[in-house]
Amino acid sequence: HCLDRVAAMIDAGAAAGFGFTTGTAGGFLGRYNRMLEGERLAANWRGWTTACCVIERDLFNAVGGFSTSYTQYGFEDRDLVCELRAQAGDRDLQSLPELRASHDAETSVHEIADKMFRSGRHSSGIFRQRWPEAYVETGYARADVATASLPMRLVLRTATWLRPALLAVTAGAVRRPGLPLAIGRPLLRLCSAASFFAGTLERDKTGD
C-alpha cells in the first residue's frame, strides 16, 4: 500500500515524505541492520534516507537537488534533508514509517569501515561546515577529532591504533552463527566510529 500512503500524504499538502530501509538478509549483519531500522524510526529526520522518499518537484528544484559538493561517499543525503528542512520547515515534511525499501546489499565489516573512513576523510568537513547544528544532532560530531570530547578522543585514538586488529576480530565474530547483538553491536559500532575518526584525522592533516 505504499502508493496509497504517498497519495494520502500529497493530498494532505505535505511537500516531502521519507520512509526507511529494511532487509531480510540472514546472519548477524542482517539482524544488526534491522535493529538500526528501529533506531532510525525513533530518530525522525535524523534517520531519514533518500533510498525511500517522495519530494515535491518544485521543492526539490528550489533547493537545487543533491549538492554537488560531495564527490566521495557520505552525507549527500543528509545534506539534502537539511536543505529541505531549511526551505520548507518540518511542518511540511513527513516521516512515513509504512514505507520501507528493502536494502540487502552484500557487505562486510571491512567494507563498512572503509565507507566510514571515506565519509570522515572526504565528506564530514563539508557537512560540518554547511550544517554544524545537524552535525552535532546526528551524532557524527562525537566521533570527529575536531569536535569529540577529550575522553572520546582518547578512546577513539586508541581504537584507531588498534584498528586492523579490531576489524579482524569483529569480522571473525560476526561470521559466527547466532552472535548476540549485545556483543556484536558494540564491536561493530566501535569499528565504525574508529574508522570515521581515522578519516577525520586524515582530513585535518591535509587541511581539507
Secondary structure, DSSP 8 states (H G I E B T S, - for coil): -HHHHHHHHHHTT-SEEEEEEE----HHHHHHHHHHHHHHHHTGGGG--TTSEEE-HHHHHHTTSS-TT--SSSSHHHHHHHHHHHHH-GGGEEEEEEEEEE------HHHHHHHHHHIIIIIHHHHHHH-HHHHHHTTGGGG-TTTS-HHHHHHHHHHHHTHHHHHHHHHHHHTSTT--HHHHHHHHHHHHHHHHHHHHHHHHHHT-
